[in-house]
Each structure stands twice: as structure tokens, then as C-alpha cells.
Amino acid sequence: MAGAAGERAVEAHGLVRRFGPVTALAGLTFGVGAGELYGLVGPDGAGKTTAIRALAGLIDLDAGAARILGLDPARDGRVRERLGLMPQQYSLYRDLTVGENLRFFGRLSVLPRAVFRERSERLLAITRLAPFVDRRADQLSGGMYKKLALACALLHQPEVLLLDEPTNGVDPVSRRELWELLHEFVAAGMAVVLSTPYMDEAERCHRVGLAHRGRLLLEGPPAALLADFERAGHPAPTFEALFVAAIEGAAP
């Protein structure tokens, strides 16, 4: 269940970020409550990765403000203890085994040995990676690699989780399992922001924001967006058709 009104675990207020002549974020604004799964959906170049990095405090903004649980992620070190991040690529040490990666991230979070053992065993069980604990990360399939990256991001039990295209390059079975895991954590109260280029994943979220050129064209619960689209005269609406129509409507 989504958080109650006013309870925002994640806040993006008018985010602006430029890279030379390119404006990656052009006033992006949205909020996410505790216990809510928010999908930032859009094609390559929409500003999704830049938004995730801004929320994680990894880049400076030219304007606007990002907040995680009311804290500035770029300047307040307390955010690290409450935030989990799963980048799109290179989040693991590929020459370390599954178990070694987990131990490394456990030490980064300064977890007591007993706490680490309990959490890592549970995460290995729910991700079905326990039989592969001695396998190197570079020998894992795409889906197994993503599940290990998710496990490492969850070791310190964050209140907010940021995921940048977590299902990219993942087989259908692992993709389904990743979504099942996310819904389990969200049901326990975690706030999750997930970016994806896959329109079919929009319906798996509580709310979605359709991003284009660094701003949101549409935002709301998936079923409500599709219902509005249908009432506008589009029979058998799909998110692909909705997104194309939104882009065409936003064209100068």
C-alpha cells in the first residue's frame, strides 16, 4: 500500500542538470511515499539515470532539490545508512564470489558479524543464490548478477531503494522473480524508485511517471492513466500507445 498523503520518503523538486549543451533534467518533479513502488518510465535519453544519480547524491544539481527521508543526499551522510542503490552496471566486484561480494558490502555497512550472517543467509535464500555462493560474479547469468546486486543493496535494510533499469538484459524468469522480490520489500514498507525503458513494467508499479527530455509528461496510477486514455477515444489502450501520444502532444 502506498504511503499516506504527505508522507514522502523520496522527493524531487524541479531537478535541473545540464551536461554542457545537453539538458538531462529539465525541472523533474515527483514524490514517493513509504510502501510505494514508483516507476520512472521512458526511453533512453529521458533523464532516468541522471534522476536516480541525483536522488542518490552522486551528482550536483544546477537547480532544484532532492530529498531522501527529508535529508539532502548530496550533503547529509546519514542518508547512506537509510538508502540502497542498485546502479545499472558495475555495482559488484566481478572477480569476487557471491559470498565475497556480500561480505564486502556488509563491511562497508559495518554490520556486526551475527547480523550480517542472518541477513545474508536470508537474502541468499530469497534470491535463490545460496547454491552459488562460491561462484564468481563474472560467471553468473544476467539475472543472477542482478539478484546479487539487489541483495548487496539490501544488506543494510534501507528504507529507500533506488534501482536503475534493474531488469535490463535479464531473462523472463529472473525478471519475474526480481519483481516478486521488490513487491515483497515494498509490502514491508520500503519506498522504491525504479527506472525502466520497458512500458509493460509500468503496470507493476503503484504509480508511474512517463519521462521525456528530463521532465514528466504524465504521472499517476497505471490503471487510471490507461482509463483516461481510453476515455479520450483510444480503444484497447496500451502504455506504448499512451507514451507515443504523450510525446506527440508534447512536441514543439
Secondary structure, DSSP 8 states (H G I E B T S, - for coil): ----TT-EEEEEEEEEEEETTEEEEEEEEEEEETT-EEEEE--TTSSHHHHHHHHTT-S--SEEEEEETTB-TTT-TTHHHHEEEE-SS--S-TTSBHHHHHHHHHHHTT--HHHHHHHHHHHHHHTT-GGGTTSBGGGS-HHHHHHHHHHHHHTT--SEEEEESTTTT--HHHHHHHHHHHHHHHHTT-EEEEEES-GGGGGGSSEEEEEETTEEEEEE-HHHHHHHHHHTT-SS--HHHHHHHHHHHH--
